[in-house]
Every structure is written in C-alpha cells, then in structure tokens.
C-alpha cells in the first residue's frame, strides 16, 4: 500500500488547488473503472492488492455464510417428519421420590421449551416416569458402570492451564446398558408402535454431586435416546470462555442443554458454529458463528429456538424424505431396466404400463410441489406433503414389484419347450456323470465277519 500512501501524501505538497483537483478527478476515474470481478490491469499496484484482499475476504464470508447459514450441517442419520412427538421423560433419582412435584425440576418450563422444537402442524405428548437407583438394581448397575472420573485440562482466561477432576457418565456405556433394559420392556413407552408418532425417550439423571456427560456436556443426543444430567452446583466453571470471562453453567437447570440435545435427536439440528469440513472429513468449529439467543448457542442463555432454526428443521425433514423417495423410485426403475424383455412378457408389461406411469407422475408432481414450496421458504407447508410423498413412492415401487412378479411365471409355466444345445462335450459329460454315479451306487459284496 506504499504507492497509495504516497499518492495521498501528494495532496500536501503545496500544489495549487487546480492540480489537486485534477489529481482527485483522476483518482475518481480509476475508482469508477475498478471492476472487482474482472481481471483488468491497473496502473497503480495498490488498487490491485486492495481488490485481491477484498475478494478474498468476500469469498471467505460467502463460503462461511453458505456453510453456517444457508446450508448448515446436519447430524449423520435420517430424520423423518412425524405428526406427533411423544416425549417420554424418565427422571432417575438416587433415592425414591413419591411424586414428581418433589423433584427439583420445573416440569412446565421443560414442556414449554420442548414444544419449541415442534413445527407448526406437529403435536406433542408428554409422559413422566419416576425411577430410583435404590430400587432398580439393573439401573443402578448401568449407572455405576458408566460413571467415570478424569483429569480434564482447563484453559484459563489469562492463557494458563489448570487441571480439574470431572465426574462424568460415559454415554456409550450408559446407552448400551439402558438399551438392555428397554429390551425387557421395562423402559418402553406407550407410543412406539405408531408410524405417525415419534417417541423421544429422555433420561434425566438427578445427582447431588457435580456430574457431566462425556467430560464436557450436560445433555447429549444418542442414536436412540437423549440423556440429561442435573446436579446441585449453580455456578460450575465450564471449559468455555467469552469476552475474557469463563462461562458458568447452572447445573441445577440443564433445560437449555436438554432442548439442544432433543432438537438434534428429532431433526438433526446442530449449533451454528459446528459444520462438516470436506477437507478434513470431520466436524470443525468456528466460534465466530456462535450467535443468537437460543439453546444451541453456548454463549447465550436462550431457551427458545429461533424462526431460522425452525426453517432448518423443516429443511432437514424435506431433504430426508425427498432423498429416500428418489432412492426408492430409482431402485424400482433399475429393477425394470435389468428385467429381460420377451415377446409374451411385453404384453403383460403393457397391461401394467398405465398404472406405473400414473404412480410415477404422482411422485414427480409431489417433487415439484415440494420444490416450489421450498423455493418460497414455506417449509411448514412442504413438510405436510412428506407422508403423501412416502406413500406415493412406495406405491410406485409396489406396482413395479407386482409387474416384475407377473413376468416371471410366464417364463416358467408357459414355456414348455426345453432348449438344450448339443456339442462335442455333451456326450463325454453325460458319460462321466453316469460312470461316477455307477461307482458310487454299485452294489458292494458283504464282508465276512470274523470273531
């Protein structure tokens, strides 16, 4: 930027106003002719450097916006749209509690916060269950096997490290043990058999001493459950910092972490600062995007999901359903492509052709409707078509399977002619098989038995 600095200092050389005016006009003309997106030669090197620097920053900002805002990452599994969500809350205490009202939790606050995960047309159901470690030996065994203690390094605000001993639950071991209990129907909810209802089991462990999950978490979404831990400490110094101050967690109220984990379990919603890196093939963090007052922002205290996150949830539902629909249709078409064409089979195929075309057009029509609604950011209306899209895709696949099954009996029952090709190797092959069978099945002489 040296030549730009020299040009600016040239206005203070004592030249006349006319000369300075002419210099300003020339500089203005260069700025007007400066095209950011065209490789034009500039007389002054400073403008080229500034343009390249600006384009680099602009590209970085657009790429970050694309990854964090426009198309954020989603957790790695399929997330389907359900009309009803059944939240099964299992409160696990150390000692027996007679009533849920005696628990140190605010049930109303929990239910209201969980409702923010739902879209406009979804409905929620809640059921609470009390479990005691003192009265459930199997549950006590699962808790004891998953309990761990480890020395965790903590980075302080002044740049130094200190070691803290954290007591935590290993989520993988705990999940395995709880899954064993659910196989015996001791922890199974009442709505798990309904296709239109998603059951969300939430295990809420209430412990007197400070307790975390996997060293750093208050709640975590696993493959088939959500686990939350609650303790009595109201100012736990976490491993995070913001504005030169450590972030303190209130372990008595893990509602915010529970909402974030439930949103990830139901819809795959992730924090805005967490994205997938194709270069590293893993998740990376960019804390510049940890913004907003919502449960997924670790630097704020919000408990309600934003409208933008509601749109992301709807988008995740749509992507899952459309991708599965495309795979179902392509798989059915691939079966038709690999089917061998025959003269008699063609007549049967023509009899089913109109039905298959009708089913296929129904699927394509739904694809177009979903695409048009998504283009207008009407995700709430588009997700209502997901069940219809699933039924239409299955209907097309069913018609294709029935058509293929009706083609095969034609080749087996009506084609009575046996076409055998004879060549020089046929007779020796038959002779070899005959000799082998004679050698194996020939009558044998009984051997005399000698005592």
ZICORRA-V968386 format. One record per pair of residues at least 4 apart in sequence whose ideal C-beta (glycine too) atoms are under 6 Angstrom apart, sorted by the first residue. I is the first residue (numbers start at 0). GAP is how many residues later the second one is. D is the distance in Angstrom with one decimal. If there is no record, write none. Layout:
# ZICORRA-V968386
i=I gap=GAP d=D
i=I gap=GAP d=D
This chain:
# ZICORRA-V968386
i=0 gap=4 d=6.0
i=0 gap=45 d=5.2
i=2 gap=41 d=5.5
i=2 gap=42 d=5.9
i=2 gap=43 d=4.9
i=3 gap=42 d=3.5
i=10 gap=9 d=5.4
i=14 gap=4 d=3.9
i=14 gap=5 d=5.7
i=16 gap=4 d=5.9
i=34 gap=5 d=5.9
i=35 gap=15 d=6.0
i=41 gap=5 d=4.6
i=41 gap=6 d=4.9
i=63 gap=4 d=5.7
i=64 gap=4 d=4.8
i=65 gap=4 d=5.0
i=65 gap=5 d=6.0
i=66 gap=208 d=4.7
i=67 gap=4 d=6.0
i=67 gap=204 d=5.3
i=67 gap=221 d=4.4
i=71 gap=240 d=5.9
i=72 gap=197 d=5.6
i=72 gap=202 d=4.7
i=72 gap=203 d=4.5
i=73 gap=194 d=4.0
i=73 gap=242 d=5.3
i=74 gap=189 d=5.5
i=74 gap=193 d=4.2
i=77 gap=242 d=5.0
i=78 gap=188 d=5.2
i=78 gap=189 d=4.5
i=78 gap=237 d=5.1
i=78 gap=241 d=5.1
i=79 gap=240 d=5.9
i=80 gap=236 d=4.0
i=80 gap=302 d=4.9
i=80 gap=305 d=4.4
i=81 gap=116 d=3.9
i=82 gap=113 d=4.7
i=83 gap=39 d=4.9
i=83 gap=113 d=4.3
i=84 gap=39 d=5.1
i=84 gap=113 d=5.3
i=85 gap=39 d=4.5
i=85 gap=105 d=4.0
i=85 gap=111 d=5.5
i=85 gap=113 d=4.8
i=86 gap=27 d=5.7
i=86 gap=39 d=5.0
i=86 gap=113 d=5.0
i=87 gap=39 d=5.7
i=87 gap=101 d=4.2
i=87 gap=113 d=4.7
i=88 gap=39 d=4.8
i=88 gap=113 d=5.2
i=89 gap=39 d=4.9
i=89 gap=41 d=5.7
i=89 gap=113 d=4.9
i=90 gap=12 d=5.8
i=90 gap=39 d=5.7
i=90 gap=113 d=4.9
i=91 gap=39 d=4.7
i=91 gap=113 d=4.8
i=92 gap=4 d=5.3
i=92 gap=39 d=5.6
i=92 gap=113 d=5.0
i=93 gap=39 d=5.4
i=94 gap=39 d=5.6
i=95 gap=36 d=4.3
i=95 gap=39 d=5.8
i=96 gap=5 d=5.1
i=96 gap=33 d=5.9
i=99 gap=28 d=5.3
i=108 gap=146 d=6.0
i=109 gap=145 d=5.9
i=110 gap=15 d=5.4
i=112 gap=142 d=5.5
i=112 gap=146 d=4.9
i=112 gap=190 d=4.9
i=114 gap=9 d=5.7
i=115 gap=188 d=4.8
i=115 gap=189 d=4.6
i=116 gap=145 d=5.8
i=116 gap=146 d=4.9
i=116 gap=149 d=5.8
i=117 gap=4 d=4.1
i=117 gap=6 d=5.7
i=118 gap=195 d=5.9
i=118 gap=261 d=5.7
i=119 gap=260 d=4.6
i=120 gap=263 d=5.8
i=130 gap=5 d=5.8
i=132 gap=6 d=6.0
i=132 gap=7 d=4.5
i=132 gap=10 d=5.9
i=137 gap=43 d=5.6
i=141 gap=35 d=3.2
i=141 gap=36 d=5.9
i=144 gap=28 d=5.6
i=145 gap=23 d=4.6
i=145 gap=24 d=4.8
i=145 gap=27 d=4.3
i=145 gap=28 d=3.8
i=146 gap=22 d=6.0
i=147 gap=20 d=5.6
i=147 gap=22 d=5.4
i=148 gap=18 d=5.1
i=150 gap=12 d=4.9
i=150 gap=14 d=5.6
i=151 gap=12 d=5.5
i=151 gap=14 d=4.9
i=151 gap=63 d=5.5
i=152 gap=8 d=5.2
i=152 gap=10 d=5.8
i=153 gap=8 d=5.3
i=153 gap=10 d=5.3
i=153 gap=85 d=5.9
i=154 gap=6 d=5.9
i=155 gap=4 d=5.0
i=156 gap=84 d=5.9
i=156 gap=87 d=5.5
i=165 gap=46 d=5.8
i=165 gap=49 d=5.5
i=166 gap=44 d=5.6
i=167 gap=44 d=4.3
i=167 gap=47 d=5.1
i=168 gap=5 d=5.3
i=168 gap=44 d=5.5
i=170 gap=4 d=5.9
i=170 gap=42 d=5.6
i=170 gap=43 d=5.3
i=170 gap=49 d=5.4
i=174 gap=47 d=5.0
i=180 gap=5 d=5.2
i=180 gap=6 d=5.0
i=181 gap=5 d=4.5
i=181 gap=6 d=5.6
i=188 gap=10 d=4.8
i=190 gap=6 d=4.7
i=190 gap=8 d=5.3
i=191 gap=7 d=4.8
i=200 gap=24 d=4.6
i=201 gap=24 d=4.5
i=202 gap=24 d=5.1
i=203 gap=24 d=4.7
i=204 gap=24 d=4.9
i=205 gap=24 d=4.9
i=206 gap=4 d=4.5
i=206 gap=24 d=5.4
i=207 gap=24 d=5.5
i=209 gap=21 d=4.8
i=209 gap=23 d=4.8
i=210 gap=18 d=4.8
i=210 gap=20 d=5.1
i=212 gap=4 d=4.2
i=212 gap=7 d=4.9
i=212 gap=16 d=5.6
i=215 gap=23 d=5.7
i=217 gap=36 d=4.2
i=217 gap=39 d=3.8
i=218 gap=9 d=4.3
i=218 gap=35 d=5.8
i=218 gap=38 d=3.8
i=218 gap=39 d=4.7
i=218 gap=42 d=4.0
i=219 gap=7 d=5.5
i=219 gap=41 d=5.6
i=220 gap=5 d=5.4
i=220 gap=40 d=4.3
i=220 gap=43 d=4.1
i=220 gap=44 d=3.9
i=225 gap=35 d=5.0
i=225 gap=36 d=5.5
i=225 gap=39 d=5.2
i=227 gap=26 d=5.4
i=227 gap=30 d=4.6
i=229 gap=24 d=5.2
i=230 gap=20 d=4.0
i=232 gap=18 d=4.6
i=233 gap=16 d=5.0
i=233 gap=18 d=5.3
i=234 gap=13 d=4.7
i=235 gap=13 d=4.5
i=235 gap=15 d=5.1
i=236 gap=9 d=5.1
i=237 gap=9 d=5.0
i=237 gap=11 d=5.0
i=239 gap=7 d=4.4
i=239 gap=58 d=5.9
i=240 gap=5 d=5.3
i=241 gap=5 d=5.7
i=241 gap=57 d=4.6
i=253 gap=4 d=5.6
i=255 gap=39 d=4.7
i=255 gap=47 d=5.5
i=258 gap=36 d=4.1
i=259 gap=35 d=4.3
i=259 gap=36 d=4.9
i=262 gap=6 d=4.3
i=263 gap=5 d=5.7
i=266 gap=46 d=4.1
i=266 gap=49 d=5.1
i=267 gap=48 d=4.9
i=268 gap=43 d=5.9
i=268 gap=44 d=5.7
i=269 gap=4 d=5.0
i=270 gap=25 d=4.3
i=271 gap=17 d=4.7
i=272 gap=12 d=5.5
i=272 gap=13 d=5.5
i=272 gap=14 d=5.2
i=272 gap=16 d=4.6
i=272 gap=17 d=4.1
i=273 gap=9 d=5.8
i=273 gap=11 d=5.8
i=275 gap=7 d=5.7
i=276 gap=7 d=4.4
i=289 gap=7 d=5.6
i=289 gap=9 d=5.3
i=291 gap=5 d=4.9
i=291 gap=14 d=5.9
i=292 gap=7 d=4.5
i=292 gap=9 d=3.5
i=293 gap=8 d=4.5
i=293 gap=11 d=5.7
i=293 gap=12 d=5.2
i=294 gap=8 d=5.9
i=304 gap=4 d=4.4
i=310 gap=68 d=5.3
i=313 gap=65 d=3.0
i=313 gap=69 d=5.2
i=314 gap=64 d=5.8
i=316 gap=66 d=5.0
i=317 gap=4 d=5.9
i=317 gap=64 d=5.6
i=320 gap=65 d=4.2
i=320 gap=68 d=5.6
i=324 gap=64 d=5.3
i=324 gap=68 d=4.3
i=327 gap=65 d=4.3
i=327 gap=69 d=5.3
i=328 gap=34 d=5.9
i=328 gap=64 d=5.9
i=331 gap=64 d=6.0
i=331 gap=65 d=4.5
i=331 gap=68 d=4.0
i=338 gap=65 d=6.0
i=343 gap=66 d=5.2
i=344 gap=62 d=4.6
i=344 gap=65 d=5.6
i=347 gap=58 d=5.5
i=347 gap=59 d=5.9
i=351 gap=4 d=5.9
i=351 gap=51 d=4.2
i=354 gap=44 d=5.4
i=355 gap=43 d=5.2
i=358 gap=36 d=5.1
i=358 gap=37 d=4.0
i=358 gap=40 d=5.2
i=359 gap=36 d=5.6
i=361 gap=30 d=4.8
i=362 gap=29 d=4.7
i=362 gap=30 d=5.6
i=362 gap=33 d=5.6
i=365 gap=19 d=5.9
i=365 gap=23 d=4.7
i=365 gap=26 d=5.8
i=369 gap=12 d=5.1
i=369 gap=15 d=5.7
i=372 gap=5 d=4.4
i=372 gap=8 d=5.3
i=372 gap=9 d=3.9
i=373 gap=8 d=5.5
i=377 gap=4 d=6.0
i=384 gap=4 d=5.7
i=408 gap=4 d=5.5
i=409 gap=4 d=5.4
i=410 gap=4 d=5.5
i=421 gap=4 d=4.9
i=424 gap=4 d=5.8
i=436 gap=4 d=5.8
i=437 gap=4 d=5.6
